[in-house]
């Protein structure tokens, strides 16, 4: 038995690593629950009346944002009156690249908006998916 393990160490290691990779999504699922793709975001908007929250600063928001998105800069998130009163509504949070939206989702969850999700890739992904973009004056 020991000789078998020694002779086939690389194959056994490969089997263990590949098995671990198969199970990794089950263990890391929790991290992915608070992120959505553009397709999933559109489905949330259409099926569950999700609200788009853009946490960009005013300048970035004015240069282009997802159509219908509410502007709630990240710095003002905790005190904003723009957030929906109904905390059970799904929120899709976005920013130009998707980096600020992850922090915003964490803040929103602390505020009681448990159904908040960050858009992977942010406004850039929204634009790349040929979804409607609006421009406004700052």
MDAnalysis code that builds the backbone (N, CA, C; Angstrom):
import MDAnalysis as mda
import numpy as np

u = mda.Universe.empty(414, n_residues=138, atom_resindex=np.repeat(np.arange(138), 3), trajectory=True)
u.add_TopologyAttr("name", ["N", "CA", "C"] * 138)
u.add_TopologyAttr("resid", np.arange(1, 139))
u.add_TopologyAttr("resname", ["UNK", "UNK", "UNK", "UNK", "UNK", "UNK", "UNK", "UNK", "UNK", "UNK", "UNK", "UNK", "UNK", "UNK", "UNK", "UNK", "UNK", "UNK", "UNK", "UNK", "UNK", "UNK", "UNK", "UNK", "UNK", "UNK", "UNK", "UNK", "UNK", "UNK", "UNK", "UNK", "UNK", "UNK", "UNK", "UNK", "UNK", "UNK", "UNK", "UNK", "UNK", "UNK", "UNK", "UNK", "UNK", "UNK", "UNK", "UNK", "UNK", "UNK", "UNK", "UNK", "UNK", "UNK", "UNK", "UNK", "UNK", "UNK", "UNK", "UNK", "UNK", "UNK", "UNK", "UNK", "UNK", "UNK", "UNK", "UNK", "UNK", "UNK", "UNK", "UNK", "UNK", "UNK", "UNK", "UNK", "UNK", "UNK", "UNK", "UNK", "UNK", "UNK", "UNK", "UNK", "UNK", "UNK", "UNK", "UNK", "UNK", "UNK", "UNK", "UNK", "UNK", "UNK", "UNK", "UNK", "UNK", "UNK", "UNK", "UNK", "UNK", "UNK", "UNK", "UNK", "UNK", "UNK", "UNK", "UNK", "UNK", "UNK", "UNK", "UNK", "UNK", "UNK", "UNK", "UNK", "UNK", "UNK", "UNK", "UNK", "UNK", "UNK", "UNK", "UNK", "UNK", "UNK", "UNK", "UNK", "UNK", "UNK", "UNK", "UNK", "UNK", "UNK", "UNK", "UNK", "UNK", "UNK"])
u.atoms.positions = np.array([
    [0.828, -1.198, 0.000],
    [0.000, 0.000, 0.000],
    [0.868, 1.256, 0.000],
    [1.940, 1.270, 0.847],
    [2.815, 2.436, 0.892],
    [3.528, 2.640, -0.435],
    [3.940, 1.552, -1.064],
    [4.616, 1.651, -2.350],
    [3.660, 2.241, -3.388],
    [2.403, 1.837, -3.354],
    [1.405, 2.369, -4.283],
    [1.265, 3.889, -4.119],
    [1.168, 4.336, -2.875],
    [1.039, 5.772, -2.620],
    [2.253, 6.553, -3.118],
    [3.429, 6.029, -2.875],
    [4.656, 6.697, -3.308],
    [4.752, 6.717, -4.834],
    [4.486, 5.581, -5.452],
    [4.591, 5.480, -6.910],
    [3.563, 6.357, -7.632],
    [2.419, 6.560, -7.021],
    [1.337, 7.302, -7.684],
    [1.005, 8.618, -6.998],
    [1.972, 9.164, -6.292],
    [1.753, 10.396, -5.538],
    [1.197, 11.531, -6.406],
    [1.777, 11.743, -7.576],
    [1.348, 12.827, -8.460],
    [-0.095, 12.612, -8.916],
    [-0.434, 11.390, -9.270],
    [-1.812, 11.109, -9.711],
    [-2.812, 11.294, -8.570],
    [-2.431, 10.856, -7.374],
    [-3.318, 11.031, -6.215],
    [-3.495, 12.509, -5.904],
    [-2.398, 13.258, -5.939],
    [-2.470, 14.696, -5.703],
    [-3.356, 15.380, -6.747],
    [-3.212, 14.986, -8.005],
    [-4.037, 15.545, -9.079],
    [-5.520, 15.238, -8.850],
    [-5.822, 14.020, -8.420],
    [-7.210, 13.640, -8.153],
    [-7.791, 14.458, -6.999],
    [-7.012, 14.663, -5.941],
    [-7.482, 15.440, -4.788],
    [-7.718, 16.895, -5.183],
    [-6.786, 17.475, -5.935],
    [-6.919, 18.873, -6.353],
    [-8.120, 19.049, -7.279],
    [-8.286, 18.154, -8.256],
    [-9.415, 18.296, -9.175],
    [-10.747, 18.083, -8.449],
    [-10.770, 17.166, -7.502],
    [-11.980, 16.982, -6.698],
    [-12.295, 18.226, -5.882],
    [-11.257, 18.831, -5.313],
    [-11.452, 20.068, -4.565],
    [-11.994, 21.186, -5.439],
    [-11.517, 21.243, -6.686],
    [-11.995, 22.277, -7.602],
    [-13.462, 22.066, -7.959],
    [-13.896, 20.808, -7.991],
    [-15.310, 20.529, -8.264],
    [-16.205, 20.997, -7.119],
    [-15.715, 20.874, -5.897],
    [-16.508, 21.258, -4.740],
    [-16.366, 22.738, -4.378],
    [-15.373, 23.427, -4.912],
    [-15.128, 24.827, -4.567],
    [-16.357, 25.722, -4.781],
    [-17.091, 25.605, -5.884],
    [-18.262, 26.483, -6.062],
    [-19.299, 26.358, -4.958],
    [-19.447, 25.150, -4.391],
    [-20.417, 24.988, -3.306],
    [-19.999, 25.775, -2.077],
    [-18.705, 25.809, -1.801],
    [-18.213, 26.508, -0.621],
    [-18.098, 28.003, -0.840],
    [-17.857, 28.430, -2.073],
    [-17.691, 29.854, -2.350],
    [-18.975, 30.493, -2.856],
    [-20.058, 29.778, -2.857],
    [-21.333, 30.292, -3.353],
    [-21.781, 31.528, -2.585],
    [-21.535, 31.562, -1.320],
    [-21.951, 32.693, -0.479],
    [-21.392, 34.010, -1.013],
    [-20.135, 34.024, -1.446],
    [-19.520, 35.244, -1.961],
    [-20.187, 35.698, -3.250],
    [-20.611, 34.751, -4.084],
    [-21.225, 35.098, -5.357],
    [-22.676, 35.513, -5.257],
    [-23.311, 35.288, -4.119],
    [-24.721, 35.618, -3.974],
    [-24.983, 37.106, -4.065],
    [-24.011, 37.920, -3.759],
    [-24.255, 39.360, -3.766],
    [-23.755, 40.016, -5.042],
    [-23.578, 39.227, -6.099],
    [-23.150, 39.766, -7.382],
    [-24.045, 39.209, -8.482],
    [-24.327, 40.027, -9.487],
    [-25.152, 39.591, -10.609],
    [-24.532, 40.042, -11.919],
    [-24.821, 39.296, -12.970],
    [-24.413, 39.680, -14.318],
    [-25.457, 40.648, -14.879],
    [-25.185, 41.208, -16.040],
    [-26.160, 42.116, -16.652],
    [-27.461, 41.386, -16.976],
    [-27.349, 40.146, -17.433],
    [-28.551, 39.365, -17.750],
    [-29.394, 39.132, -16.503],
    [-28.735, 38.748, -15.405],
    [-29.459, 38.521, -14.153],
    [-30.069, 39.825, -13.639],
    [-29.365, 40.942, -13.819],
    [-29.885, 42.240, -13.383],
    [-31.156, 42.594, -14.148],
    [-31.146, 42.400, -15.457],
    [-32.336, 42.697, -16.267],
    [-33.502, 41.810, -15.843],
    [-33.226, 40.540, -15.559],
    [-34.293, 39.644, -15.098],
    [-34.850, 40.120, -13.759],
    [-33.984, 40.564, -12.842],
    [-34.452, 41.087, -11.554],
    [-35.318, 42.326, -11.746],
    [-34.919, 43.177, -12.662],
    [-35.690, 44.401, -12.932],
    [-37.057, 44.038, -13.497],
    [-37.088, 43.150, -14.457],
    [-38.343, 42.789, -15.126],
    [-39.268, 41.932, -14.271],
    [-38.713, 41.002, -13.522],
    [-39.538, 40.053, -12.771],
    [-39.844, 40.489, -11.347],
    [-38.869, 41.175, -10.707],
    [-39.032, 41.486, -9.287],
    [-39.009, 42.985, -8.993],
    [-39.065, 43.792, -10.047],
    [-39.081, 45.258, -9.897],
    [-37.851, 45.772, -9.150],
    [-36.685, 45.191, -9.457],
    [-35.435, 45.628, -8.827],
    [-35.164, 47.092, -9.157],
    [-34.509, 47.777, -8.234],
    [-34.167, 49.188, -8.400],
    [-32.663, 49.282, -8.654],
    [-32.297, 50.050, -9.686],
    [-30.881, 50.283, -9.984],
    [-30.385, 51.443, -9.140],
    [-29.313, 51.220, -8.408],
    [-28.695, 52.250, -7.576],
    [-27.275, 52.459, -8.083],
    [-26.983, 53.656, -8.588],
    [-25.646, 53.978, -9.080],
    [-24.894, 54.731, -7.990],
    [-23.797, 54.152, -7.502],
    [-23.042, 54.758, -6.404],
    [-21.842, 55.572, -6.905],
    [-21.866, 55.922, -8.182],
    [-20.813, 56.763, -8.763],
    [-20.895, 58.168, -8.198],
    [-19.792, 58.915, -8.305],
    [-19.866, 60.326, -7.931],
    [-20.667, 61.063, -9.008],
    [-21.047, 62.293, -8.741],
    [-21.936, 63.050, -9.626],
    [-21.372, 63.190, -11.038],
    [-20.072, 63.399, -11.151],
    [-19.439, 63.582, -12.464],
    [-19.570, 62.309, -13.307],
    [-19.223, 61.155, -12.723],
    [-19.331, 59.882, -13.441],
    [-20.782, 59.575, -13.803],
    [-21.699, 59.861, -12.879],
    [-23.113, 59.618, -13.130],
    [-23.599, 60.448, -14.322],
    [-23.178, 61.717, -14.378],
    [-23.601, 62.614, -15.457],
    [-23.044, 62.176, -16.809],
    [-21.855, 61.595, -16.807],
    [-21.232, 61.154, -18.057],
    [-21.939, 59.956, -18.678],
    [-22.652, 59.198, -17.893],
    [-23.412, 58.076, -18.421],
    [-23.721, 57.060, -17.343],
    [-24.989, 56.690, -17.265],
    [-25.424, 55.717, -16.264],
    [-26.524, 54.838, -16.858],
    [-26.772, 53.724, -16.225],
    [-27.828, 52.821, -16.678],
    [-29.159, 53.555, -16.646],
    [-29.942, 53.379, -17.695],
    [-31.236, 54.044, -17.779],
    [-32.100, 53.695, -16.575],
    [-32.631, 54.715, -15.929],
    [-33.512, 54.522, -14.786],
    [-32.808, 54.391, -13.450],
    [-31.483, 54.423, -13.458],
    [-30.735, 54.272, -12.199],
    [-30.871, 55.517, -11.335],
    [-30.945, 55.304, -10.033],
    [-30.965, 56.412, -9.077],
    [-29.532, 56.709, -8.665],
    [-29.198, 57.993, -8.603],
    [-27.863, 58.394, -8.185],
    [-27.800, 58.503, -6.670],
    [-26.987, 57.632, -6.074],
    [-26.751, 57.665, -4.634],
    [-25.243, 57.472, -4.447],
    [-24.472, 58.569, -4.461],
    [-23.017, 58.425, -4.318],
    [-22.655, 57.609, -3.081],
    [-21.603, 56.827, -3.214],
    [-21.175, 55.940, -2.130],
    [-20.999, 56.682, -0.811],
    [-20.447, 57.891, -0.870],
    [-20.211, 58.676, 0.346],
    [-21.516, 59.060, 1.050],
    [-22.629, 59.142, 0.294],
    [-23.914, 59.569, 0.846],
    [-24.863, 58.401, 1.109],
    [-24.405, 57.202, 0.894],
    [-25.283, 56.031, 0.936],
    [-26.047, 55.886, 2.242],
    [-25.372, 56.064, 3.358],
    [-26.013, 55.828, 4.657],
    [-27.046, 56.887, 5.017],
    [-26.991, 58.064, 4.403],
    [-27.913, 59.151, 4.743],
    [-28.873, 59.501, 3.606],
    [-28.817, 58.789, 2.501],
    [-29.600, 59.133, 1.317],
    [-31.102, 58.916, 1.502],
    [-31.864, 59.806, 0.918],
    [-33.328, 59.674, 0.892],
    [-33.779, 59.040, -0.428],
    [-32.835, 58.745, -1.319],
    [-33.137, 58.164, -2.628],
    [-33.361, 56.651, -2.576],
    [-32.952, 56.028, -1.490],
    [-33.133, 54.584, -1.375],
    [-34.608, 54.254, -1.171],
    [-35.066, 53.130, -1.720],
    [-36.477, 52.768, -1.561],
    [-36.838, 52.544, -0.088],
    [-38.056, 52.878, 0.252],
    [-38.543, 52.662, 1.621],
    [-38.717, 51.167, 1.896],
    [-39.142, 50.430, 0.859],
    [-39.360, 48.996, 0.973],
    [-38.004, 48.282, 0.915],
    [-37.513, 47.844, 2.058],
    [-36.185, 47.236, 2.140],
    [-36.134, 45.814, 1.585],
    [-37.290, 45.248, 1.231],
    [-37.284, 43.904, 0.662],
    [-37.141, 43.916, -0.859],
    [-37.262, 45.096, -1.478],
    [-37.075, 45.194, -2.926],
    [-35.639, 44.835, -3.288],
    [-35.459, 44.125, -4.385],
    [-34.084, 43.848, -4.815],
    [-33.417, 45.141, -5.298],
    [-32.163, 45.333, -4.934],
    [-31.379, 46.469, -5.398],
    [-30.211, 45.938, -6.207],
    [-30.003, 46.523, -7.391],
    [-28.835, 46.209, -8.201],
    [-27.961, 47.450, -8.152],
    [-26.783, 47.296, -7.581],
    [-25.883, 48.420, -7.326],
    [-24.776, 48.417, -8.368],
    [-24.525, 49.600, -8.941],
    [-23.473, 49.686, -9.934],
    [-22.682, 50.980, -9.812],
    [-21.495, 50.957, -10.370],
    [-20.590, 52.092, -10.463],
    [-19.860, 51.926, -11.792],
    [-18.974, 52.822, -12.170],
    [-18.349, 52.696, -13.497],
    [-17.687, 51.340, -13.782],
    [-16.970, 50.785, -12.824],
    [-16.245, 49.536, -13.089],
    [-16.693, 48.358, -12.224],
    [-17.494, 48.592, -11.221],
    [-17.952, 47.522, -10.338],
    [-17.162, 47.403, -9.050],
    [-16.156, 48.255, -8.836],
    [-15.343, 48.137, -7.626],
    [-16.023, 48.758, -6.411],
    [-16.613, 49.919, -6.571],
    [-17.286, 50.586, -5.444],
    [-18.589, 49.895, -5.065],
    [-19.211, 49.264, -6.033],
    [-20.523, 48.658, -5.770],
    [-20.451, 47.526, -4.754],
    [-19.336, 46.807, -4.693],
    [-19.202, 45.743, -3.687],
    [-19.219, 46.324, -2.277],
    [-18.520, 47.445, -2.076],
    [-18.543, 48.110, -0.759],
    [-19.944, 48.637, -0.465],
    [-20.607, 49.162, -1.490],
    [-21.955, 49.701, -1.307],
    [-22.931, 48.606, -0.887],
    [-22.805, 47.430, -1.478],
    [-23.688, 46.313, -1.111],
    [-23.503, 45.959, 0.352],
    [-22.265, 45.932, 0.823],
    [-22.012, 45.633, 2.240],
    [-22.686, 46.677, 3.127],
    [-22.592, 47.945, 2.758],
    [-23.238, 49.020, 3.524],
    [-24.750, 48.880, 3.484],
    [-25.296, 48.605, 2.302],
    [-26.752, 48.457, 2.168],
    [-27.273, 47.295, 3.012],
    [-26.531, 46.220, 3.056],
    [-26.962, 45.076, 3.873],
    [-26.978, 45.445, 5.352],
    [-26.011, 46.258, 5.785],
    [-26.011, 46.733, 7.172],
    [-27.220, 47.630, 7.438],
    [-27.688, 48.337, 6.410],
    [-28.854, 49.216, 6.544],
    [-30.176, 48.453, 6.452],
    [-30.100, 47.145, 6.204],
    [-31.320, 46.332, 6.160],
    [-31.778, 45.948, 4.767],
    [-31.044, 46.332, 3.723],
    [-31.379, 45.969, 2.351],
    [-30.678, 44.655, 2.018],
    [-31.231, 43.566, 2.541],
    [-30.602, 42.255, 2.415],
    [-30.584, 41.737, 0.981],
    [-31.473, 42.247, 0.139],
    [-31.582, 41.773, -1.232],
    [-30.819, 42.696, -2.187],
    [-29.622, 43.125, -1.780],
    [-28.777, 44.013, -2.582],
    [-27.702, 43.198, -3.275],
    [-27.448, 43.539, -4.537],
    [-26.428, 42.832, -5.298],
    [-25.648, 43.810, -6.159],
    [-24.361, 43.560, -6.299],
    [-23.496, 44.392, -7.140],
    [-23.511, 43.857, -8.564],
    [-23.536, 44.772, -9.525],
    [-23.463, 44.386, -10.929],
    [-22.004, 44.135, -11.289],
    [-21.697, 42.933, -11.712],
    [-20.330, 42.577, -12.094],
    [-19.928, 43.414, -13.311],
    [-18.842, 44.155, -13.179],
    [-18.352, 44.973, -14.289],
    [-18.946, 46.367, -14.342],
    [-19.946, 46.644, -13.515],
    [-20.529, 47.976, -13.410],
    [-21.132, 48.517, -14.694],
    [-21.099, 49.845, -14.816],
    [-21.680, 50.524, -15.969],
    [-20.975, 50.103, -17.255],
    [-19.680, 49.808, -17.168],
    [-18.945, 49.355, -18.352],
    [-19.561, 48.059, -18.900],
    [-19.904, 47.128, -18.026],
    [-20.532, 45.876, -18.451],
    [-21.935, 46.143, -18.996],
    [-22.652, 47.064, -18.369],
    [-23.998, 47.442, -18.816],
    [-23.919, 47.975, -20.243],
    [-22.957, 48.863, -20.482],
    [-22.753, 49.463, -21.807],
    [-22.339, 48.384, -22.809],
    [-21.434, 47.497, -22.410],
    [-20.955, 46.422, -23.286],
    [-22.081, 45.472, -23.681],
    [-23.052, 45.303, -22.810],
    [-24.204, 44.431, -23.091],
    [-25.258, 45.151, -23.952],
    [-24.937, 46.377, -24.393],
    [-25.835, 47.192, -25.231],
    [-27.155, 47.502, -24.534],
    [-27.095, 47.665, -23.215],
    [-28.283, 48.064, -22.458],
    [-28.340, 49.583, -22.448],
    [-29.524, 50.169, -22.240],
    [-29.670, 51.618, -22.364],
    [-28.867, 52.429, -21.339],
    [-28.206, 53.452, -21.858],
    [-27.405, 54.384, -21.065],
    [-28.005, 55.767, -21.224],
    [-28.077, 56.496, -20.116],
    [-28.555, 57.892, -20.127],
    [-27.421, 58.803, -19.703],
    [-27.493, 60.036, -20.151],
    [-26.559, 61.059, -19.692],
    [-27.392, 62.162, -19.061],
    [-26.828, 62.810, -18.069],
    [-27.548, 63.909, -17.428],
    [-26.579, 65.008, -17.072],
    [-27.119, 66.168, -16.740],
    [-26.248, 67.279, -16.336],
    [-25.970, 67.155, -14.847],
    [-24.739, 67.430, -14.471],
    [-24.328, 67.272, -13.072],
    [-24.866, 68.352, -12.209],
])
